[in-house]
Amino acid sequence: MSGGRHLAKGSQKPELPDDGVIRLYSMRFCPYAHRAHLVLNAKGIPYHTIFINLTEKPEWLTEFSPLGKVPAIQLPKEEGNPTLIESLIIAEYLDEKYTEVPLFPKDPIKKALDKVLIERFNSVVSSMYKVFLGGSEAAPGALTDISKGLDVFEKELSSRGTPYFGGEKPGMLDYMIWPWCERSAMLKYLLPDKYEMDKDRFGKLIQWRDLMINDPAVKGFYLDGETHAKFMKARRENVHNYDMLVSDAKRQRTC
Ligand SMILES: N[C@@H](CCC(=O)N[C@@H](CS)C(=O)NCC(=O)O)C(=O)O
């Protein structure tokens, strides 16, 4: 909707067609917004994306996202044209509303246990960000904490005996943890010793990662580790290069 550019302070509220299509307020490098893109893509739900500059937020953002965060989705087909925030709430709403491609297990206990695992993944996320933002010297022990956190998921995948947490196809747990798993490929570029996952310790997760990269929903919003690292390195210097991909594409077109 915004041509891939992130709308900032002073920008006009985007004019949207009266087509009843969901609008997703996003930021290209936000892992939480990434979750919403994955669910929408996996379910084949059409949507318009409005990318937001989160350091210079447009004045109108809070009309759609009261806390000024992404993701937020606007639902023109629902009574009163409501918006939803919080990636997990958005994901669960979409799963309940669009049932053709179910992502959470139907069985309430299985669903609840998957939600527990999504919650437990948060500790992996916080350790990852310590390294992403500060490097391993700035966060001693963080790499060990990431591995310890991932042990739980390696064990879980092994005991399920299926290629994905969701079974033969990715399910909600797969998609909810993927944004950070995709970003873990940054470690190779952010750490001096070209970090790679231990193949013996994380054999199942490595196979899972290779399958996930080829999943159509993932492919639809995928960025490689080098690109994520480029954004993150700038962020370390307090530069938020939101339009990095837009400018890259423009440069490619003009040369
Ligand atoms: N718990 C929220 C987290 C969303 C979040 O923190 N998004 C960040 C971008 S990755 C954001 O909008 N930050 C802007 C701000 O906090 O002002 C979710 O799951 O959706």
PDBQT file of the ligand as one rigid body, heavy atoms in Angstrom, charges set to zero:
ROOT
HETATM    1  N1  LIG A 301       3.806  -7.835  22.229  1.00  0.00    +0.000 N 
HETATM    2  C1  LIG A 301       3.714  -7.172  20.950  1.00  0.00    +0.000 C 
HETATM    3  C2  LIG A 301       5.076  -6.599  20.615  1.00  0.00    +0.000 C 
HETATM    4  C3  LIG A 301       5.038  -5.701  19.374  1.00  0.00    +0.000 C 
HETATM    5  C4  LIG A 301       6.266  -4.792  19.312  1.00  0.00    +0.000 C 
HETATM    6  O1  LIG A 301       6.988  -4.610  20.293  1.00  0.00    +0.000 OA
HETATM    7  N2  LIG A 301       6.493  -4.218  18.137  1.00  0.00    +0.000 N 
HETATM    8  C5  LIG A 301       7.570  -3.259  18.014  1.00  0.00    +0.000 C 
HETATM    9  C6  LIG A 301       8.300  -3.395  16.674  1.00  0.00    +0.000 C 
HETATM   10  S1  LIG A 301       9.135  -4.936  16.488  1.00  0.00    +0.000 SA
HETATM   11  C7  LIG A 301       6.984  -1.849  18.018  1.00  0.00    +0.000 C 
HETATM   12  O2  LIG A 301       5.946  -1.609  17.453  1.00  0.00    +0.000 OA
HETATM   13  N3  LIG A 301       7.695  -0.919  18.625  1.00  0.00    +0.000 N 
HETATM   14  C8  LIG A 301       7.320   0.466  18.645  1.00  0.00    +0.000 C 
HETATM   15  C9  LIG A 301       7.172   1.000  20.034  1.00  0.00    +0.000 C 
HETATM   16  O3  LIG A 301       7.273   0.219  21.002  1.00  0.00    +0.000 OA
HETATM   17  O4  LIG A 301       6.975   2.202  20.185  1.00  0.00    +0.000 OA
HETATM   18  C10 LIG A 301       3.227  -8.182  19.900  1.00  0.00    +0.000 C 
HETATM   19  O5  LIG A 301       3.387  -9.396  20.116  1.00  0.00    +0.000 OA
HETATM   20  O6  LIG A 301       2.652  -7.757  18.889  1.00  0.00    +0.000 OA
ENDROOT
TORSDOF 0
